[in-house]
Amino acid sequence: FFSNLSKIKINDFFLKISSNKKFELKYFLSLGVINAVEYCISIFKLDIEDPFIIALIDNIFEFIDNNDDSIKSYLNYWEKKSENIMLSMPDNQNSISISTIHKSKGLEYPAIIIPIYDDKLDENISKDLIWLDEPFEDLKDLKWTLMRTSKNLQNMGENAKEIYDRSILNNLIDSINLLYVAFTRAEKELFIISKKDNSETNSFSSLIKDFLVYKSSSDKYTIGEKIINEYNPNTPQYESNDINKKIINVRSTSKNVNQAKYVSDTLSKIYDKDKSAKVYIFFGNEKLVNLVNIYDSNQNLKISSNYHILESDSSDYDYVIITNMNEGFFPFSTINDGVVKESEKIKFDNKSQQEQEHHIHDLFYELIHKAKEVHLIYDSDLTSLMSGEASRFIKQLEFSELDTYNYYEEVIKPKKIIKNIDSEIIKKDNLINQRIDDILKKGISASTLNLFIKNPYLFYQQKILGINDYEESNYLNFKDQGTLFHTVMDKVYSPYINKIFKVEHFNEIIKKLNKISIECFVELNSNAPKGKDLIFIEVLKKCIINLLNFERELVKKGNKIKILSLENNLTGSIRVKNNLDVLLTGTIDRIDTFNNNLRIIDYKSGKIETSYLNFKNFEILKDNHKYSNMLQLLFYKLLVSKKYKDVNELGLCYFKKYNNPYELIENSEKIEVSEIENLIIEIIESIVETESFKDSGNPA
């Protein structure tokens, strides 16, 4: 039932899911967006470990932090920003992560490759601006001046030279710190790609080389060779698992959902082991409670204590869990309304910042010292609200009192790995069969047949579901550009239908072309052209003038050209298996006669491959989408044959081709209409009989 819901229109979608008496639409619409997601997960039994669902919930959670918590608001946001939402890949997936050094801070990988080659240490220092006091001795009235940090400062007095030298030293220290961050990301192996010989003096390569020379440790550090330090069993190992010590578990993870899952999983483990355990949870971000409820199926959160830390009493807790242990969340300096009693909030707000931090410090360590097991969780994702920086309290615990507790730090990894899917496959069902019947009755075009041959999944997506992926823009997209070409051609040639062309006719068209092009653009776009569209109109005029000049020269040489119809909408009927009548539809750009020979011409503003206009056999047209232009022309010949007896030539008018813009199919008059009809029947029957729609990988 639910697998078919994506194949119907949005209104029918809600009617369908409401009709099964499990989903209440009115109730759903009354919910905030997070609670609405939780409701859908419950009703539709969605996999809450799915990385895509996790990424969606994380994005919603960040959205409602600064926006209206409503389904409508989030859907408006989704329409504009969904393509920029990134999926955090699990650490245990076989993949390569490409990152800046800054963004990798706090993360670890089995192997790190750092291609620094010969990057300069002071590459960006000249961008720094500084204020100089009395920069010029001769200009006493000039007290201050703003200057870039450059070598020129060395020649502007002692004060300026000292500022320059200090900038160089600070930059060197920053560079060393940056390299430290990069090198310490590696768990097992570190590869540095650096310039060995003739490196710049002031470069990362020279810095590394000087360090290796200074250390003179050829047994540990070499250039160009991999060194593996063998394990020495005689080396004493640090033992930190004293069972009598307090346990401090520090967990870093990406964003908020994984924090909520960790809280839920930890509560389950605690209460499965001891139903009477005393557990205290402080949510650094109180909204995280909503996420925990999604994963807390046993409702363990209700039997734990989770009031604000400012209202914590002197009770002893067996377990303490604190989330969002990031700088900015903990310690905190502000409290949202309604989170604590008004009297407590006023008392806290009246304290100085130093007094606030002292108070939080005392409450935090009182909880820590009384508990036998502590869980501290923070967000290490640099793209999230708190920029991935752990709270100062975590840093304090890491480097102090190691003899009184066991300290464990770990990255929370998603449980589910994203599986590689070779291609999307949609199995056919009754709903799809009904939709195909509707399409065949309303009319099927050559482009629809070509789409099925090119990529059955895109046929399903565009024709069955009605989804067309055209990028929104202030300018004409590629589809509208093609439409504009056709519209202008129709307007400029229409006055001469059923007339034998004369040379002066082409001159008249060229004079009117600019005005007609602008009018057609406004008609299509409802606005005057601007920016890139003005450039496109100039290209369009140039291409059309090229065609007009070519045909004018043909007429000068005595050839006769007469246009019979433009943008002619033709239909025809064809019968396939099971006596199914199929309506064929097509809009033929141009039907004309050239020296009394009837021609079908299709306009092409995009690129064409002429090698696929050589007719070989009908079988190749059924399987190879690259022959789409030929199939389209043959389809048109079938439609035109109902009105005209003999079609002598089939061809394309390729606007961007100079000299001769026409590409004609050789010996097209020898291709029998009955053979074309059999070809179209076979393609339509393959659509009707296919069991699935598989993504071939070919783009639209």
Order of alpha helices (4+ residues) and beta strands (2+ residues): alpha-alpha-alpha-alpha-alpha-beta-beta-beta-alpha-beta-alpha-beta-alpha-beta-alpha-beta-alpha-alpha-beta-alpha-beta-beta-alpha-alpha-alpha-alpha-alpha-alpha-beta-beta-beta-alpha-alpha-beta-beta-alpha-beta
